[in-house]
């Protein structure tokens, strides 16, 4: 398989617990590039804005408890934050295209409409999906320890399904996270 880098910016999106961070960092080692996490971008945006400007990004600062809004409320929040993030991430991508410095941007807050909006062949995207709740539970347990996180896994399943559906409508590639031993090859193949 041709492993030459054919991109300047590579998006790796997906719901939490899907394996996208692990894949992003493995790809970064392979291509000797940096990874930028959408969570970090979100925190920077939050620090420089107010809830009046970006209400979804500041949602939890208003005293709302994520457990009280249910699975669908959390999925709506993830979608809303990813929409609010579009202008900031787009500016970062344009800067990397202009400078030619390659980067992988990974995270939950990468809206498929953002990745589909680039007509530049130097911007590629792939979403990782894990449809098995038990595997997501085990992924969280391995990564964070503690107790099994059923509610959080339910959110990931529903958000993941929304992402897959949206990606299919927009013609964006989705790669199943398993089998893990060849996920990197499958990601590379999907962006050729």
Order of alpha helices (4+ residues) and beta strands (2+ residues): beta-alpha-beta-alpha-alpha-beta-alpha-beta-alpha-alpha-beta-alpha
